[in-house]
Amino acid sequence: MKIRLTTVLLLAAFLPAFFTSCSDRATKHKIKKETIVYPAPPDPARIQYLTSISSSDNAVAKQSSFEKFVFGESTPRPVKKPYGIAVHGGKIYICDTGLGGLDIIDLEKNTFEYFIPKGKGTLKLPLNCSVNDTGTLYVADGLRKEVVVFAPDGSYLGSFGIDTTFKPTDVCVYGEKVFVSDLNNRCIRVFDALDHSLLSSFPDSLSPKESRLFQPTNIFVTHDKVYVSDMGDFNIKIYTHAGKYLSSVGSQGAGLGQFARPKGIAVDAESNLYVVDASFENTQIFNKDGKLLMFFGGTYAGPGGMWLPAKVAIDYDHMRYFQKYLDPSFTMKYLVFVTNQYGPDKVSIYAAVEPAK
């Protein structure tokens, strides 16, 4: 035992420098990866593909050779079948329907954990999630037919819904309200964030056809609008917080600005709308007036492509963790996360970019 400990101590002093030296030499001979941008040159780049996360291996820093020698090699944990995603407070929350729980990546602590609650908090089909300012996690569970709520430490706080016909497919917490898309009842439910009582529902089933929902799958809430992805009507409908219909974006078809299976949606600070289409396997971007600006992704043929994408999320607060992947000729405006249910790149990470000054 003394010999083993002495050996480890000697290695602790010697090996880091040795492996650092080897690593430095290897790095000098690495071939620079091609920068993947959208649209393709010669058009000015607006989106750069940065990297992807498919397991704990490429989500956090890998073990050093010395750590493997002393502690043993850890087994990689895969992201199985991601659907929803939320980025908040230094963490990435991935609703993993193949896991029956969430993959939680702590960017600051450099950890990857499976969150599989038991007992009253058991999840059956976690589709989408939202995190409020205090770190409380809300999960829309399509099979449990409830929104399940967890404290920042992962402890179960409660659940809420309507009745057995309720099928929540997405959830978005905004201020003192929780907005939930109810697929079965073809409406948006608005709950009180404190006592989870139902405050309102919209649109009315007797309202004009243009304002009705047919298959609401995803939602996104801004300070004054509620965006709803209506897969049954092949468009994105926009309402006020009170449920008044304002307008729609897109239509059925295979042309630019049209949809086949619109799902995840997100809106940036300039009111540009991002829409994932699971059939076209791309993400389209529209301006605040509903005009198509561009699209990116496309059927998977390598990094940057998409494979049955489900959700898109925009993030302004964690760019520093992905700055190392950015081409130096660009400045990063914000991050764009897209989940892929299949393929080698389960969560693809892009950046909205502009030329570096």
N, C-alpha and C positions, 0 to 999 in steps of 0.2 A: 504493500500500500504506500509506503514511504517513497519507494522507487517511482511508482506511478505518479504520485503527487509532484515529486521533484521534476519528473519528465514534463508534466503538464506546465509547471511553472517556467521551465526553461523554454518550452515551446511558446508559451504566452509572450515571452520576451522577444523570441526570435522570428516566429512565423508571420506575425502581422507585417513586418517589414519585408519579409521574403515574398509574401503573396501580393503586397502592394507593388513591389518591384515588377513581379511577373505580370500583374494586372496592367501596370503602366505600359510595359512593353507590348502587351497584347492590344491595348487600346490604340497605340500608334499605328497598328497595322489593320485596324478595322476599316472596312469599306463604308463610306458615308451612305446612309440610306437615302433613297430618292424621296424628295418632298412631294407629297400628294396634295394637290390643290383643286378647288372647284371655283368657278368654271375652269376648264383647261386652257392653257396658253393658246393664243396670245391675249385672250381676255384677261383683265386684271383679276387676280385671285381675291376671293371673298371668304372662302372657307378653306382651312388647312386641316387635314387629318393628322392627329398627333400620335395616338397610341390606342391600345385596347386592353381591356381587363377580362380575362376568362378564368382565372384561378388565383389562389393566394400567391402563386409563383410570380405572376406579373402585376399583382396589385400592391405588393409590399417589397421592400428590399430583400434580396436573397441572402441566405446564410453565407457567411464567409467560410472558406475551407477550414479555418481554425475552429469556428463554431460547430461545424459538422463533426470535426474530430473529437471535440470535447463533449458536446451534447447529443450527438447523433443527428442524422438527417431527418428533417421534418417531412411529413407526407403532404404534398400539395392538396388543397381543397378546391374543387372546381365550382365555378358558377354554373349551375345545371341548366335551368330554363328561365332566364330573366324575363320579366314583364315590365312592371313599373320601376321607377327610380326617383329618388329625391336626394338632393345634395344640400346639407345644412350643418352648420356648426363644426366644420372640420371633418365631417363624416359623409360617406356615400352609402345610402340605404337602397338595396336592390331587392325588390319583391321577386323571389325565386319560386315559381310554381312547381318546379321539379324537386325542390327541397322541402316545400311545405313550411317555409319560413322566409327569413331575410338573410342576405349576405350583407354584413356591415363592415365597411372599410374605414378605419380611423386614419386619416391622412397625417395627422400630427404625431400620433403614437406609432404609426407604421404597423398596424395590425389588421388582420382579416379574420372575422369571426362569423360563425353560423349562429343566427338567432332563431331558435326553434322553441318557442314558449310551450309550456305544458299546462295542464289543468284548465282553469277558466279562460286562459289566454290562448289556448290551442288554435292554431291557424290551419285551415283546410285548403283554401285556394286564394292566397294573398296576391291580388291583382295589381293594386296601386297603393301608394302611401303618400302622406304629407306630414311635415314636421312644423310645429309652430315655434314661436320665438323663444319659448321656455324649454324647447327640446322634447316636448310631448309628441309621441308618434301615433298617427292615425293610420290604420290599415283597412282598406276596403277588401273584404273577403267574399268572393262570389258564391262559394258553396256554403259557408256558414251563414250567409245572408245578413251580415252585420258589419258595421264598422267597429273594429277592435282598437282599444286605446291603451297605450303603454307609457309609463313614466320614462324619463331619460335614462334611468338605470335598468330599464327593461322589465320592471315589475308591472303586472297587469292592473289597470285602473278601472276598466269597465268596457261595456260594448253597448251599441244602440242600433236601432233599425226601425222598421214600421211593422211588418208582419211577415208571414211566410212567402208573400209574393215579392217582397223587396229583394232586389239583386243589385247591390252596389258594385260598380265596376271602376269607379275612380272617386277620389276624395281630395278636396282642396280646402285647407284652413285659411281663412282670411279674417283677421281681426277677431271679433267675437262670434263669428259665424263659421259653420262647417258646411260646405257645398258638396253634395254627393250626387253622382249620376246613377239613376235607378233604371237599369236596362229593361226589366220586365214591365214596369209601369210607364215607361217612355216619358220620363220627366226628370227634372232636377229637384232634389230635396234640399231644403235649407234648415239646418239644425242650430240650436244654441250651443256654443262651444263650452259653456259651463255646465249646464244641466242636461244637455243633449236632447232637449225637447224639440219637437218639430215646429218650426216657425212658419214655413210656407213651402209651396210646391209650384213649379211652373214648367212648361206652359199648360194652359187649360186644354183638355182633350177636344173641346169644342171650338178652339181658336182657329183662325184661318190656316189653311194647309201650309203656307210658307213659313209660319211660325211654329208649327207642331214638330215634335221630335218623334222619330220612328225607331231608331236604335242608337240611343246615346251611349257612347262608349267611354269618352274621355272629356275632361273639363280643364279649364285654366281660368283663374280669376285674377283680374287686375283691380286697380283702385276704383274703377267705375264700370267695368264690363265683366260678363261671364261668357266665355267662349266654350262651345259644346261641339264635340266631334260627333256628327250624326251619320253613322255608317249606313243606316237604312235609307237616308236621303242623299247620300254621297256629297255632303257638304259640311261646312263649319257654320253653325248658327251663333249669332252674337246677341246677347240680352243685357239689360241693365241688371243691377243687383236685385231690383224689385221684380224682375222677371218680364219686363217689357221687351218685346222683340224689336231689334234694331236693323239687322241685315244678315246676309249670309255670304260665304266665300266658297267658290268652286261649284262643280256640277259633275254629273256622271259622264264618264267617257275616258278615252285613252290619250287625250290631247294634253298639251301643257296647261296647267292650272285646273285640270280635272282630276277626279278621284275614282278609285275602284273599291278600296277598303281603308278609308281614313281612320286613323286611330289616335295615337298620342299627339298632343298639341302643346305649344308653349309660345309665349309672347315676350319679346325682348324690351328693353327700355325705350326703344324708338317706335314701339307698337308694331314691329314686324312680326308676322304670324308664321310659326314653323308647324308644318303638318307632316306626320309620318303616314305613308301609305304602305300597308302590309302587302298589297298585291303588286304594286309597281316597285316595291322595295327601295324606296327613296324617301327623301324629305324635301318638301317644297317650301319655299319662303315667299310670303306675300307682304306687301307694304300695308300701311294702315288703311288704304283705300281699297284693299282687296286685289291689287294688281300683282301678278306673278313677277317676282324679281329673279329667281333662279331656283335650281334644285341641285341636290348633291346625293351621293351614295350610288344607288343602282344595284342590280342583282350581283350578288357576291362573286367576285373573280379574284379577290385579293384584298389586302388592307384598304379600308375606306369604303368597301362595298357593304351591302346590308343583306341579311338573311332572315326573312320574316320579322322585320322590325316591329316593335310594339309601342315604344314610348320615347319621347324626346324631352330633355330638361335643359334649361339654360341657367348658367351660374356665373356670377360676377365676383364671388368672394374667395375662390380657391385657385386662381390662375397661377399663383406662385408654385404650386405643386407640379404643374405641367409645363412650366416655362422652358425647361430643358429640351422639350421636344419641338419647340417653335423654331421655324426657319429664321435666321437672324435678319433676313430682309423684311420681316413683317413685325408689326406691333399687334399684340393680342388685345381684342376688345372684350371678349367674354368666351366662356367655354360652352360647348354644346355636347350633351351626352345622348346617345341613342342606344337602346337595348335591342339585341338580336336574339330571338328565341332559339335559333339554330346556328350552326357554323362555328368556325374557330375563334371568331371575335365576338364574344357575348355582349360586351359593353364597349362600343366604339366612342372615342373621345376626339372631338374636333375643336377648332377655335375659329371664331369669327375674326378676320384679320383685315388690316389695312397696311399700306406700305410704311416701313419704318422711316421716321423723319431723320 
